[in-house]
Amino acid sequence: MSFEIKNTREAPTPLVKKILTKRLEEDNEAPEVITRTLNYAEKFTKCDENRIEELLVKLKGMGYNEITASMIASICPTTIEELRVLLVFESKTWEKEELEKTIELLKDYMISEE
């Protein structure tokens, strides 16, 4: 089976989950790579996939580039130290207050672990 790449962009795990869930609803005969990737996304998604694009817009509006915003939305760091590790693609030096605002923003989008 061959695949055609139609579009590329940074995609955080919750967005991958949303896209692949829709794909499986349209075609139950999806290749194994899609079902395995969806299983991974379901297991590791920490943010609400229905609000993920809204979160990405807000993160980019705060000044994060697309790669960093995607990593932040995928990992959902809960401490400044965890967040700092994800800033490797940023040229800006982030102040502690800005990072605290990011952590607070993420809390609004995180799925509660039940």
Secondary structure as UniProt FT lines:
FT   HELIX           13..26
FT   TURN            28..29
FT   HELIX           32..44
FT   TURN            49..50
FT   HELIX           52..61
FT   TURN            62..63
FT   HELIX           66..75
FT   HELIX           80..85
FT   HELIX           86..89
FT   HELIX           96..109
//
